[in-house]
Amino acid sequence: MRTVIQVIPTENYQVYVYFSSGVVRLYDAKALVNKGVFSVLSDVDFFMNRCTVLNNTLAWDQSGSYDPYTCLDIDPGHVYAESIPVEDPLQRFA
């Protein structure tokens, strides 16, 4: 099972996703921003400020209370399969 442990969103609707295996991948969420319930992601402030880890995967907190039942989340297997491997962007600052 793939487990997400950290996410770092970018202003261009991409997210660095850290998996428990130590792998870092870059997920492009641009295709989501105009689809159904995910249309709220088109607001870049919402996208950036509500991006988090809930239910062991990439998610966006809708309620402000980090409720795992009301968040927008994406299956971690999908996130992994639809992302590309990248170097850890935080290593540039270490």
mmCIF file as gemmi writes it, N, C-alpha and C atoms, coordinates in Angstrom:
data_model
loop_
_atom_site.group_PDB
_atom_site.id
_atom_site.type_symbol
_atom_site.label_atom_id
_atom_site.label_alt_id
_atom_site.label_comp_id
_atom_site.label_asym_id
_atom_site.label_entity_id
_atom_site.label_seq_id
_atom_site.pdbx_PDB_ins_code
_atom_site.Cartn_x
_atom_site.Cartn_y
_atom_site.Cartn_z
_atom_site.occupancy
_atom_site.B_iso_or_equiv
_atom_site.pdbx_formal_charge
_atom_site.auth_seq_id
_atom_site.auth_asym_id
_atom_site.pdbx_PDB_model_num
ATOM 1 N N . MET Axp A 1 ? 0.837 -1.193 0 1 0 ? 1 A 1
ATOM 2 C CA . MET Axp A 1 ? 0 0 0 1 0 ? 1 A 1
ATOM 3 C C . MET Axp A 1 ? 0.875 1.247 0 1 0 ? 1 A 1
ATOM 4 N N . ARG Axp A 2 ? 0.548 2.192 -0.812 1 0 ? 2 A 1
ATOM 5 C CA . ARG Axp A 2 ? 1.288 3.455 -0.888 1 0 ? 2 A 1
ATOM 6 C C . ARG Axp A 2 ? 0.73 4.401 0.168 1 0 ? 2 A 1
ATOM 7 N N . THR Axp A 3 ? 1.627 5.02 0.922 1 0 ? 3 A 1
ATOM 8 C CA . THR Axp A 3 ? 1.221 5.949 1.958 1 0 ? 3 A 1
ATOM 9 C C . THR Axp A 3 ? 1.945 7.272 1.758 1 0 ? 3 A 1
ATOM 10 N N . VAL Axp A 4 ? 1.174 8.348 1.693 1 0 ? 4 A 1
ATOM 11 C CA . VAL Axp A 4 ? 1.732 9.692 1.554 1 0 ? 4 A 1
ATOM 12 C C . VAL Axp A 4 ? 1.993 10.24 2.952 1 0 ? 4 A 1
ATOM 13 N N . ILE Axp A 5 ? 3.187 10.823 3.14 1 0 ? 5 A 1
ATOM 14 C CA . ILE Axp A 5 ? 3.532 11.363 4.456 1 0 ? 5 A 1
ATOM 15 C C . ILE Axp A 5 ? 3.731 12.879 4.459 1 0 ? 5 A 1
ATOM 16 N N . GLN Axp A 6 ? 3.932 13.47 3.276 1 0 ? 6 A 1
ATOM 17 C CA . GLN Axp A 6 ? 4.12 14.919 3.208 1 0 ? 6 A 1
ATOM 18 C C . GLN Axp A 6 ? 3.784 15.388 1.807 1 0 ? 6 A 1
ATOM 19 N N . VAL Axp A 7 ? 3.274 16.613 1.71 1 0 ? 7 A 1
ATOM 20 C CA . VAL Axp A 7 ? 2.998 17.223 0.41 1 0 ? 7 A 1
ATOM 21 C C . VAL Axp A 7 ? 3.465 18.68 0.427 1 0 ? 7 A 1
ATOM 22 N N . ILE Axp A 8 ? 3.922 19.134 -0.72 1 0 ? 8 A 1
ATOM 23 C CA . ILE Axp A 8 ? 4.305 20.534 -0.888 1 0 ? 8 A 1
ATOM 24 C C . ILE Axp A 8 ? 3.679 21.022 -2.184 1 0 ? 8 A 1
ATOM 25 N N . PRO Axp A 9 ? 2.629 21.865 -2.089 1 0 ? 9 A 1
ATOM 26 C CA . PRO Axp A 9 ? 1.982 22.368 -3.307 1 0 ? 9 A 1
ATOM 27 C C . PRO Axp A 9 ? 2.785 23.507 -3.935 1 0 ? 9 A 1
ATOM 28 N N . THR Axp A 10 ? 2.586 23.688 -5.23 1 0 ? 10 A 1
ATOM 29 C CA . THR Axp A 10 ? 3.213 24.812 -5.934 1 0 ? 10 A 1
ATOM 30 C C . THR Axp A 10 ? 2.106 25.658 -6.558 1 0 ? 10 A 1
ATOM 31 N N . GLU Axp A 11 ? 2.423 26.883 -6.884 1 0 ? 11 A 1
ATOM 32 C CA . GLU Axp A 11 ? 1.423 27.803 -7.433 1 0 ? 11 A 1
ATOM 33 C C . GLU Axp A 11 ? 0.981 27.436 -8.845 1 0 ? 11 A 1
ATOM 34 N N . ASN Axp A 12 ? 1.675 26.518 -9.49 1 0 ? 12 A 1
ATOM 35 C CA . ASN Axp A 12 ? 1.272 26.106 -10.839 1 0 ? 12 A 1
ATOM 36 C C . ASN Axp A 12 ? 0.498 24.781 -10.801 1 0 ? 12 A 1
ATOM 37 N N . TYR Axp A 13 ? -0.169 24.518 -9.678 1 0 ? 13 A 1
ATOM 38 C CA . TYR Axp A 13 ? -1.054 23.36 -9.513 1 0 ? 13 A 1
ATOM 39 C C . TYR Axp A 13 ? -0.334 22.019 -9.593 1 0 ? 13 A 1
ATOM 40 N N . GLN Axp A 14 ? 0.884 22.011 -9.131 1 0 ? 14 A 1
ATOM 41 C CA . GLN Axp A 14 ? 1.608 20.762 -8.983 1 0 ? 14 A 1
ATOM 42 C C . GLN Axp A 14 ? 1.88 20.552 -7.502 1 0 ? 14 A 1
ATOM 43 N N . VAL Axp A 15 ? 2.101 19.288 -7.123 1 0 ? 15 A 1
ATOM 44 C CA . VAL Axp A 15 ? 2.35 18.967 -5.729 1 0 ? 15 A 1
ATOM 45 C C . VAL Axp A 15 ? 3.5 17.979 -5.643 1 0 ? 15 A 1
ATOM 46 N N . TYR Axp A 16 ? 4.503 18.329 -4.833 1 0 ? 16 A 1
ATOM 47 C CA . TYR Axp A 16 ? 5.542 17.364 -4.494 1 0 ? 16 A 1
ATOM 48 C C . TYR Axp A 16 ? 4.938 16.441 -3.452 1 0 ? 16 A 1
ATOM 49 N N . VAL Axp A 17 ? 4.983 15.144 -3.729 1 0 ? 17 A 1
ATOM 50 C CA . VAL Axp A 17 ? 4.36 14.159 -2.851 1 0 ? 17 A 1
ATOM 51 C C . VAL Axp A 17 ? 5.449 13.226 -2.326 1 0 ? 17 A 1
ATOM 52 N N . TYR Axp A 18 ? 5.542 13.146 -1.004 1 0 ? 18 A 1
ATOM 53 C CA . TYR Axp A 18 ? 6.519 12.296 -0.337 1 0 ? 18 A 1
ATOM 54 C C . TYR Axp A 18 ? 5.82 11.027 0.141 1 0 ? 18 A 1
ATOM 55 N N . PHE Axp A 19 ? 6.335 9.885 -0.287 1 0 ? 19 A 1
ATOM 56 C CA . PHE Axp A 19 ? 5.767 8.605 0.105 1 0 ? 19 A 1
ATOM 57 C C . PHE Axp A 19 ? 6.589 7.994 1.237 1 0 ? 19 A 1
ATOM 58 N N . SER Axp A 20 ? 5.956 7.148 2.02 1 0 ? 20 A 1
ATOM 59 C CA . SER Axp A 20 ? 6.622 6.535 3.167 1 0 ? 20 A 1
ATOM 60 C C . SER Axp A 20 ? 7.827 5.687 2.748 1 0 ? 20 A 1
ATOM 61 N N . SER Axp A 21 ? 7.879 5.27 1.503 1 0 ? 21 A 1
ATOM 62 C CA . SER Axp A 21 ? 9.005 4.482 0.994 1 0 ? 21 A 1
ATOM 63 C C . SER Axp A 21 ? 10.254 5.328 0.778 1 0 ? 21 A 1
ATOM 64 N N . GLY Axp A 22 ? 10.125 6.655 0.912 1 0 ? 22 A 1
ATOM 65 C CA . GLY Axp A 22 ? 11.248 7.56 0.683 1 0 ? 22 A 1
ATOM 66 C C . GLY Axp A 22 ? 11.243 8.176 -0.701 1 0 ? 22 A 1
ATOM 67 N N . VAL Axp A 23 ? 10.33 7.767 -1.55 1 0 ? 23 A 1
ATOM 68 C CA . VAL Axp A 23 ? 10.221 8.278 -2.92 1 0 ? 23 A 1
ATOM 69 C C . VAL Axp A 23 ? 9.522 9.632 -2.897 1 0 ? 23 A 1
ATOM 70 N N . VAL Axp A 24 ? 10.016 10.55 -3.73 1 0 ? 24 A 1
ATOM 71 C CA . VAL Axp A 24 ? 9.369 11.851 -3.919 1 0 ? 24 A 1
ATOM 72 C C . VAL Axp A 24 ? 8.937 11.907 -5.376 1 0 ? 24 A 1
ATOM 73 N N . ARG Axp A 25 ? 7.667 12.286 -5.581 1 0 ? 25 A 1
ATOM 74 C CA . ARG Axp A 25 ? 7.126 12.364 -6.937 1 0 ? 25 A 1
ATOM 75 C C . ARG Axp A 25 ? 6.402 13.698 -7.102 1 0 ? 25 A 1
ATOM 76 N N . LEU Axp A 26 ? 6.293 14.142 -8.339 1 0 ? 26 A 1
ATOM 77 C CA . LEU Axp A 26 ? 5.612 15.405 -8.646 1 0 ? 26 A 1
ATOM 78 C C . LEU Axp A 26 ? 4.301 15.083 -9.351 1 0 ? 26 A 1
ATOM 79 N N . TYR Axp A 27 ? 3.194 15.461 -8.681 1 0 ? 27 A 1
ATOM 80 C CA . TYR Axp A 27 ? 1.855 15.212 -9.207 1 0 ? 27 A 1
ATOM 81 C C . TYR Axp A 27 ? 1.308 16.498 -9.816 1 0 ? 27 A 1
ATOM 82 N N . ASP Axp A 28 ? 0.857 16.422 -11.057 1 0 ? 28 A 1
ATOM 83 C CA . ASP Axp A 28 ? 0.289 17.574 -11.748 1 0 ? 28 A 1
ATOM 84 C C . ASP Axp A 28 ? -1.23 17.535 -11.59 1 0 ? 28 A 1
ATOM 85 N N . ALA Axp A 29 ? -1.772 18.464 -10.827 1 0 ? 29 A 1
ATOM 86 C CA . ALA Axp A 29 ? -3.21 18.484 -10.534 1 0 ? 29 A 1
ATOM 87 C C . ALA Axp A 29 ? -3.989 19.415 -11.46 1 0 ? 29 A 1
ATOM 88 N N . LYS Axp A 30 ? -3.346 19.95 -12.49 1 0 ? 30 A 1
ATOM 89 C CA . LYS Axp A 30 ? -4.029 20.903 -13.377 1 0 ? 30 A 1
ATOM 90 C C . LYS Axp A 30 ? -5.294 20.316 -13.996 1 0 ? 30 A 1
ATOM 91 N N . ALA Axp A 31 ? -5.292 19.046 -14.32 1 0 ? 31 A 1
ATOM 92 C CA . ALA Axp A 31 ? -6.459 18.424 -14.947 1 0 ? 31 A 1
ATOM 93 C C . ALA Axp A 31 ? -7.644 18.343 -13.988 1 0 ? 31 A 1
ATOM 94 N N . LEU Axp A 32 ? -7.402 18.426 -12.697 1 0 ? 32 A 1
ATOM 95 C CA . LEU Axp A 32 ? -8.478 18.319 -11.709 1 0 ? 32 A 1
ATOM 96 C C . LEU Axp A 32 ? -9.245 19.621 -11.495 1 0 ? 32 A 1
ATOM 97 N N . VAL Axp A 33 ? -8.589 20.743 -11.708 1 0 ? 33 A 1
ATOM 98 C CA . VAL Axp A 33 ? -9.128 22.016 -11.232 1 0 ? 33 A 1
ATOM 99 C C . VAL Axp A 33 ? -10.464 22.425 -11.844 1 0 ? 33 A 1
ATOM 100 N N . ASN Axp A 34 ? -10.864 21.801 -12.897 1 0 ? 34 A 1
ATOM 101 C CA . ASN Axp A 34 ? -12.16 22.134 -13.498 1 0 ? 34 A 1
ATOM 102 C C . ASN Axp A 34 ? -13.109 20.947 -13.54 1 0 ? 34 A 1
ATOM 103 N N . LYS Axp A 35 ? -12.87 19.959 -12.694 1 0 ? 35 A 1
ATOM 104 C CA . LYS Axp A 35 ? -13.685 18.74 -12.713 1 0 ? 35 A 1
ATOM 105 C C . LYS Axp A 35 ? -14.496 18.587 -11.434 1 0 ? 35 A 1
ATOM 106 N N . GLY Axp A 36 ? -15.795 18.657 -11.562 1 0 ? 36 A 1
ATOM 107 C CA . GLY Axp A 36 ? -16.717 18.341 -10.468 1 0 ? 36 A 1
ATOM 108 C C . GLY Axp A 36 ? -16.339 18.951 -9.133 1 0 ? 36 A 1
ATOM 109 N N . VAL Axp A 37 ? -16.265 18.104 -8.116 1 0 ? 37 A 1
ATOM 110 C CA . VAL Axp A 37 ? -15.983 18.594 -6.759 1 0 ? 37 A 1
ATOM 111 C C . VAL Axp A 37 ? -14.603 19.216 -6.641 1 0 ? 37 A 1
ATOM 112 N N . PHE Axp A 38 ? -13.717 18.874 -7.559 1 0 ? 38 A 1
ATOM 113 C CA . PHE Axp A 38 ? -12.363 19.42 -7.512 1 0 ? 38 A 1
ATOM 114 C C . PHE Axp A 38 ? -12.266 20.836 -8.081 1 0 ? 38 A 1
ATOM 115 N N . SER Axp A 39 ? -13.363 21.377 -8.604 1 0 ? 39 A 1
ATOM 116 C CA . SER Axp A 39 ? -13.325 22.719 -9.187 1 0 ? 39 A 1
ATOM 117 C C . SER Axp A 39 ? -12.934 23.787 -8.174 1 0 ? 39 A 1
ATOM 118 N N . VAL Axp A 40 ? -13.112 23.533 -6.884 1 0 ? 40 A 1
ATOM 119 C CA . VAL Axp A 40 ? -12.684 24.501 -5.864 1 0 ? 40 A 1
ATOM 120 C C . VAL Axp A 40 ? -11.173 24.685 -5.887 1 0 ? 40 A 1
ATOM 121 N N . LEU Axp A 41 ? -10.46 23.727 -6.457 1 0 ? 41 A 1
ATOM 122 C CA . LEU Axp A 41 ? -9.004 23.824 -6.528 1 0 ? 41 A 1
ATOM 123 C C . LEU Axp A 41 ? -8.539 24.888 -7.508 1 0 ? 41 A 1
ATOM 124 N N . SER Axp A 42 ? -9.439 25.384 -8.35 1 0 ? 42 A 1
ATOM 125 C CA . SER Axp A 42 ? -9.055 26.419 -9.308 1 0 ? 42 A 1
ATOM 126 C C . SER Axp A 42 ? -8.653 27.718 -8.607 1 0 ? 42 A 1
ATOM 127 N N . ASP Axp A 43 ? -9.096 27.898 -7.374 1 0 ? 43 A 1
ATOM 128 C CA . ASP Axp A 43 ? -8.658 29.034 -6.558 1 0 ? 43 A 1
ATOM 129 C C . ASP Axp A 43 ? -7.269 28.68 -6.016 1 0 ? 43 A 1
ATOM 130 N N . VAL Axp A 44 ? -6.248 29.336 -6.555 1 0 ? 44 A 1
ATOM 131 C CA . VAL Axp A 44 ? -4.868 28.983 -6.2 1 0 ? 44 A 1
ATOM 132 C C . VAL Axp A 44 ? -4.606 29.114 -4.696 1 0 ? 44 A 1
ATOM 133 N N . ASP Axp A 45 ? -5.244 30.07 -4.024 1 0 ? 45 A 1
ATOM 134 C CA . ASP Axp A 45 ? -5.069 30.194 -2.575 1 0 ? 45 A 1
ATOM 135 C C . ASP Axp A 45 ? -5.625 28.972 -1.856 1 0 ? 45 A 1
ATOM 136 N N . PHE Axp A 46 ? -6.793 28.497 -2.274 1 0 ? 46 A 1
ATOM 137 C CA . PHE Axp A 46 ? -7.368 27.283 -1.7 1 0 ? 46 A 1
ATOM 138 C C . PHE Axp A 46 ? -6.438 26.101 -1.98 1 0 ? 46 A 1
ATOM 139 N N . PHE Axp A 47 ? -5.997 25.991 -3.223 1 0 ? 47 A 1
ATOM 140 C CA . PHE Axp A 47 ? -5.111 24.904 -3.617 1 0 ? 47 A 1
ATOM 141 C C . PHE Axp A 47 ? -3.865 24.869 -2.737 1 0 ? 47 A 1
ATOM 142 N N . MET Axp A 48 ? -3.245 26.015 -2.563 1 0 ? 48 A 1
ATOM 143 C CA . MET Axp A 48 ? -1.998 26.104 -1.804 1 0 ? 48 A 1
ATOM 144 C C . MET Axp A 48 ? -2.206 25.932 -0.303 1 0 ? 48 A 1
ATOM 145 N N . ASN Axp A 49 ? -3.187 26.618 0.244 1 0 ? 49 A 1
ATOM 146 C CA . ASN Axp A 49 ? -3.348 26.666 1.701 1 0 ? 49 A 1
ATOM 147 C C . ASN Axp A 49 ? -4.1 25.488 2.302 1 0 ? 49 A 1
ATOM 148 N N . ARG Axp A 50 ? -4.856 24.784 1.501 1 0 ? 50 A 1
ATOM 149 C CA . ARG Axp A 50 ? -5.635 23.656 2.02 1 0 ? 50 A 1
ATOM 150 C C . ARG Axp A 50 ? -5.031 22.302 1.644 1 0 ? 50 A 1
ATOM 151 N N . CYS Axp A 51 ? -3.95 22.308 0.895 1 0 ? 51 A 1
ATOM 152 C CA . CYS Axp A 51 ? -3.277 21.072 0.503 1 0 ? 51 A 1
ATOM 153 C C . CYS Axp A 51 ? -2.631 20.452 1.732 1 0 ? 51 A 1
ATOM 154 N N . THR Axp A 52 ? -2.875 19.158 1.943 1 0 ? 52 A 1
ATOM 155 C CA . THR Axp A 52 ? -2.408 18.495 3.153 1 0 ? 52 A 1
ATOM 156 C C . THR Axp A 52 ? -2.372 16.985 2.935 1 0 ? 52 A 1
ATOM 157 N N . VAL Axp A 53 ? -2.074 16.273 3.991 1 0 ? 53 A 1
ATOM 158 C CA . VAL Axp A 53 ? -2.162 14.816 3.99 1 0 ? 53 A 1
ATOM 159 C C . VAL Axp A 53 ? -3.31 14.428 4.907 1 0 ? 53 A 1
ATOM 160 N N . LEU Axp A 54 ? -4.298 13.778 4.352 1 0 ? 54 A 1
ATOM 161 C CA . LEU Axp A 54 ? -5.41 13.198 5.112 1 0 ? 54 A 1
ATOM 162 C C . LEU Axp A 54 ? -5.693 11.831 4.511 1 0 ? 54 A 1
ATOM 163 N N . ASN Axp A 55 ? -6.116 10.9 5.322 1 0 ? 55 A 1
ATOM 164 C CA . ASN Axp A 55 ? -6.401 9.534 4.86 1 0 ? 55 A 1
ATOM 165 C C . ASN Axp A 55 ? -5.176 8.903 4.194 1 0 ? 55 A 1
ATOM 166 N N . ASN Axp A 56 ? -3.994 9.287 4.665 1 0 ? 56 A 1
ATOM 167 C CA . ASN Axp A 56 ? -2.716 8.759 4.152 1 0 ? 56 A 1
ATOM 168 C C . ASN Axp A 56 ? -2.474 9.062 2.682 1 0 ? 56 A 1
ATOM 169 N N . THR Axp A 57 ? -3.022 10.183 2.209 1 0 ? 57 A 1
ATOM 170 C CA . THR Axp A 57 ? -2.832 10.544 0.814 1 0 ? 57 A 1
ATOM 171 C C . THR Axp A 57 ? -2.91 12.057 0.622 1 0 ? 57 A 1
ATOM 172 N N . LEU Axp A 58 ? -2.659 12.485 -0.584 1 0 ? 58 A 1
ATOM 173 C CA . LEU Axp A 58 ? -2.794 13.885 -0.975 1 0 ? 58 A 1
ATOM 174 C C . LEU Axp A 58 ? -4.255 14.296 -0.846 1 0 ? 58 A 1
ATOM 175 N N . ALA Axp A 59 ? -4.484 15.412 -0.158 1 0 ? 59 A 1
ATOM 176 C CA . ALA Axp A 59 ? -5.858 15.853 0.081 1 0 ? 59 A 1
ATOM 177 C C . ALA Axp A 59 ? -5.911 17.369 0.205 1 0 ? 59 A 1
ATOM 178 N N . TRP Axp A 60 ? -7.13 17.888 0.149 1 0 ? 60 A 1
ATOM 179 C CA . TRP Axp A 60 ? -7.389 19.299 0.407 1 0 ? 60 A 1
ATOM 180 C C . TRP Axp A 60 ? -8.474 19.377 1.462 1 0 ? 60 A 1
ATOM 181 N N . ASP Axp A 61 ? -8.178 20.113 2.514 1 0 ? 61 A 1
ATOM 182 C CA . ASP Axp A 61 ? -9.097 20.283 3.637 1 0 ? 61 A 1
ATOM 183 C C . ASP Axp A 61 ? -10.177 21.287 3.245 1 0 ? 61 A 1
ATOM 184 N N . GLN Axp A 62 ? -11.416 20.853 3.176 1 0 ? 62 A 1
ATOM 185 C CA . GLN Axp A 62 ? -12.51 21.748 2.796 1 0 ? 62 A 1
ATOM 186 C C . GLN Axp A 62 ? -13.118 22.482 3.977 1 0 ? 62 A 1
ATOM 187 N N . SER Axp A 63 ? -13.111 21.864 5.15 1 0 ? 63 A 1
ATOM 188 C CA . SER Axp A 63 ? -13.843 22.408 6.289 1 0 ? 63 A 1
ATOM 189 C C . SER Axp A 63 ? -13.012 23.332 7.172 1 0 ? 63 A 1
ATOM 190 N N . GLY Axp A 64 ? -11.708 23.266 7.056 1 0 ? 64 A 1
ATOM 191 C CA . GLY Axp A 64 ? -10.85 24.039 7.955 1 0 ? 64 A 1
ATOM 192 C C . GLY Axp A 64 ? -10.565 23.314 9.253 1 0 ? 64 A 1
ATOM 193 N N . SER Axp A 65 ? -11.116 22.114 9.403 1 0 ? 65 A 1
ATOM 194 C CA . SER Axp A 65 ? -10.916 21.355 10.637 1 0 ? 65 A 1
ATOM 195 C C . SER Axp A 65 ? -10.157 20.047 10.393 1 0 ? 65 A 1
ATOM 196 N N . TYR Axp A 66 ? -9.614 19.889 9.212 1 0 ? 66 A 1
ATOM 197 C CA . TYR Axp A 66 ? -8.873 18.677 8.842 1 0 ? 66 A 1
ATOM 198 C C . TYR Axp A 66 ? -9.689 17.414 9.101 1 0 ? 66 A 1
ATOM 199 N N . ASP Axp A 67 ? -10.946 17.466 8.72 1 0 ? 67 A 1
ATOM 200 C CA . ASP Axp A 67 ? -11.845 16.329 8.867 1 0 ? 67 A 1
ATOM 201 C C . ASP Axp A 67 ? -11.591 15.359 7.71 1 0 ? 67 A 1
ATOM 202 N N . PRO Axp A 68 ? -11.148 14.144 8.016 1 0 ? 68 A 1
ATOM 203 C CA . PRO Axp A 68 ? -10.847 13.193 6.942 1 0 ? 68 A 1
ATOM 204 C C . PRO Axp A 68 ? -12.082 12.742 6.166 1 0 ? 68 A 1
ATOM 205 N N . TYR Axp A 69 ? -13.26 13.026 6.692 1 0 ? 69 A 1
ATOM 206 C CA . TYR Axp A 69 ? -14.495 12.617 6.013 1 0 ? 69 A 1
ATOM 207 C C . TYR Axp A 69 ? -15.022 13.668 5.043 1 0 ? 69 A 1
ATOM 208 N N . THR Axp A 70 ? -14.574 14.914 5.174 1 0 ? 70 A 1
ATOM 209 C CA . THR Axp A 70 ? -15.081 15.966 4.297 1 0 ? 70 A 1
ATOM 210 C C . THR Axp A 70 ? -14.013 16.549 3.382 1 0 ? 70 A 1
ATOM 211 N N . CYS Axp A 71 ? -12.851 15.927 3.358 1 0 ? 71 A 1
ATOM 212 C CA . CYS Axp A 71 ? -11.771 16.443 2.521 1 0 ? 71 A 1
ATOM 213 C C . CYS Axp A 71 ? -11.932 15.96 1.077 1 0 ? 71 A 1
ATOM 214 N N . LEU Axp A 72 ? -11.191 16.59 0.201 1 0 ? 72 A 1
ATOM 215 C CA . LEU Axp A 72 ? -11.04 16.105 -1.169 1 0 ? 72 A 1
ATOM 216 C C . LEU Axp A 72 ? -9.735 15.34 -1.198 1 0 ? 72 A 1
ATOM 217 N N . ASP Axp A 73 ? -9.793 14.039 -1.411 1 0 ? 73 A 1
ATOM 218 C CA . ASP Axp A 73 ? -8.556 13.271 -1.453 1 0 ? 73 A 1
ATOM 219 C C . ASP Axp A 73 ? -8.485 12.425 -2.709 1 0 ? 73 A 1
ATOM 220 N N . ILE Axp A 74 ? -7.287 12 -3.02 1 0 ? 74 A 1
ATOM 221 C CA . ILE Axp A 74 ? -7.029 11.234 -4.231 1 0 ? 74 A 1
ATOM 222 C C . ILE Axp A 74 ? -6.356 9.935 -3.826 1 0 ? 74 A 1
ATOM 223 N N . ASP Axp A 75 ? -6.807 8.844 -4.403 1 0 ? 75 A 1
ATOM 224 C CA . ASP Axp A 75 ? -6.228 7.544 -4.097 1 0 ? 75 A 1
ATOM 225 C C . ASP Axp A 75 ? -4.699 7.605 -4.239 1 0 ? 75 A 1
ATOM 226 N N . PRO Axp A 76 ? -3.966 7.155 -3.22 1 0 ? 76 A 1
ATOM 227 C CA . PRO Axp A 76 ? -2.502 7.252 -3.284 1 0 ? 76 A 1
ATOM 228 C C . PRO Axp A 76 ? -1.898 6.448 -4.442 1 0 ? 76 A 1
ATOM 229 N N . GLY Axp A 77 ? -2.538 5.355 -4.822 1 0 ? 77 A 1
ATOM 230 C CA . GLY Axp A 77 ? -2.059 4.597 -5.976 1 0 ? 77 A 1
ATOM 231 C C . GLY Axp A 77 ? -2.166 5.4 -7.258 1 0 ? 77 A 1
ATOM 232 N N . HIS Axp A 78 ? -3.255 6.166 -7.38 1 0 ? 78 A 1
ATOM 233 C CA . HIS Axp A 78 ? -3.439 7.037 -8.539 1 0 ? 78 A 1
ATOM 234 C C . HIS Axp A 78 ? -2.395 8.152 -8.537 1 0 ? 78 A 1
ATOM 235 N N . VAL Axp A 79 ? -2.183 8.754 -7.375 1 0 ? 79 A 1
ATOM 236 C CA . VAL Axp A 79 ? -1.187 9.828 -7.265 1 0 ? 79 A 1
ATOM 237 C C . VAL Axp A 79 ? 0.176 9.307 -7.703 1 0 ? 79 A 1
ATOM 238 N N . TYR Axp A 80 ? 0.527 8.121 -7.238 1 0 ? 80 A 1
ATOM 239 C CA . TYR Axp A 80 ? 1.823 7.537 -7.585 1 0 ? 80 A 1
ATOM 240 C C . TYR Axp A 80 ? 1.91 7.254 -9.085 1 0 ? 80 A 1
ATOM 241 N N . ALA Axp A 81 ? 0.884 6.618 -9.619 1 0 ? 81 A 1
ATOM 242 C CA . ALA Axp A 81 ? 0.897 6.218 -11.026 1 0 ? 81 A 1
ATOM 243 C C . ALA Axp A 81 ? 0.88 7.415 -11.98 1 0 ? 81 A 1
ATOM 244 N N . GLU Axp A 82 ? 0.238 8.509 -11.56 1 0 ? 82 A 1
ATOM 245 C CA . GLU Axp A 82 ? 0.088 9.669 -12.438 1 0 ? 82 A 1
ATOM 246 C C . GLU Axp A 82 ? 1.103 10.781 -12.152 1 0 ? 82 A 1
ATOM 247 N N . SER Axp A 83 ? 2.146 10.46 -11.422 1 0 ? 83 A 1
ATOM 248 C CA . SER Axp A 83 ? 3.169 11.453 -11.094 1 0 ? 83 A 1
ATOM 249 C C . SER Axp A 83 ? 4.521 10.982 -11.625 1 0 ? 83 A 1
ATOM 250 N N . ILE Axp A 84 ? 5.471 11.894 -11.581 1 0 ? 84 A 1
ATOM 251 C CA . ILE Axp A 84 ? 6.81 11.554 -12.064 1 0 ? 84 A 1
ATOM 252 C C . ILE Axp A 84 ? 7.802 11.621 -10.905 1 0 ? 84 A 1
ATOM 253 N N . PRO Axp A 85 ? 8.814 10.759 -10.921 1 0 ? 85 A 1
ATOM 254 C CA . PRO Axp A 85 ? 9.822 10.806 -9.865 1 0 ? 85 A 1
ATOM 255 C C . PRO Axp A 85 ? 10.684 12.065 -10.01 1 0 ? 85 A 1
ATOM 256 N N . VAL Axp A 86 ? 10.977 12.682 -8.89 1 0 ? 86 A 1
ATOM 257 C CA . VAL Axp A 86 ? 11.807 13.894 -8.877 1 0 ? 86 A 1
ATOM 258 C C . VAL Axp A 86 ? 12.741 13.846 -7.672 1 0 ? 86 A 1
ATOM 259 N N . GLU Axp A 87 ? 13.723 14.712 -7.709 1 0 ? 87 A 1
ATOM 260 C CA . GLU Axp A 87 ? 14.589 14.902 -6.548 1 0 ? 87 A 1
ATOM 261 C C . GLU Axp A 87 ? 13.818 15.668 -5.49 1 0 ? 87 A 1
ATOM 262 N N . ASP Axp A 88 ? 14.142 15.446 -4.248 1 0 ? 88 A 1
ATOM 263 C CA . ASP Axp A 88 ? 13.503 16.15 -3.137 1 0 ? 88 A 1
ATOM 264 C C . ASP Axp A 88 ? 13.835 17.639 -3.236 1 0 ? 88 A 1
ATOM 265 N N . PRO Axp A 89 ? 12.833 18.497 -3.447 1 0 ? 89 A 1
ATOM 266 C CA . PRO Axp A 89 ? 13.122 19.935 -3.584 1 0 ? 89 A 1
ATOM 267 C C . PRO Axp A 89 ? 13.675 20.544 -2.304 1 0 ? 89 A 1
ATOM 268 N N . LEU Axp A 90 ? 13.418 19.927 -1.159 1 0 ? 90 A 1
ATOM 269 C CA . LEU Axp A 90 ? 13.925 20.455 0.105 1 0 ? 90 A 1
ATOM 270 C C . LEU Axp A 90 ? 15.418 20.201 0.274 1 0 ? 90 A 1
ATOM 271 N N . GLN Axp A 91 ? 15.982 19.285 -0.49 1 0 ? 91 A 1
ATOM 272 C CA . GLN Axp A 91 ? 17.403 19.005 -0.388 1 0 ? 91 A 1
ATOM 273 C C . GLN Axp A 91 ? 18.253 20.175 -0.867 1 0 ? 91 A 1
ATOM 274 N N . ARG Axp A 92 ? 17.666 21.035 -1.692 1 0 ? 92 A 1
ATOM 275 C CA . ARG Axp A 92 ? 18.396 22.223 -2.163 1 0 ? 92 A 1
ATOM 276 C C . ARG Axp A 92 ? 18.72 23.171 -1.025 1 0 ? 92 A 1
ATOM 277 N N . PHE Axp A 93 ? 17.939 23.071 0.052 1 0 ? 93 A 1
ATOM 278 C CA . PHE Axp A 93 ? 18.123 23.998 1.176 1 0 ? 93 A 1
ATOM 279 C C . PHE Axp A 93 ? 18.812 23.357 2.359 1 0 ? 93 A 1
ATOM 280 N N . ALA Axp A 94 ? 19.169 22.084 2.224 1 0 ? 94 A 1
ATOM 281 C CA . ALA Axp A 94 ? 19.785 21.366 3.363 1 0 ? 94 A 1
ATOM 282 C C . ALA Axp A 94 ? 21.271 21.657 3.455 1 0 ? 94 A 1
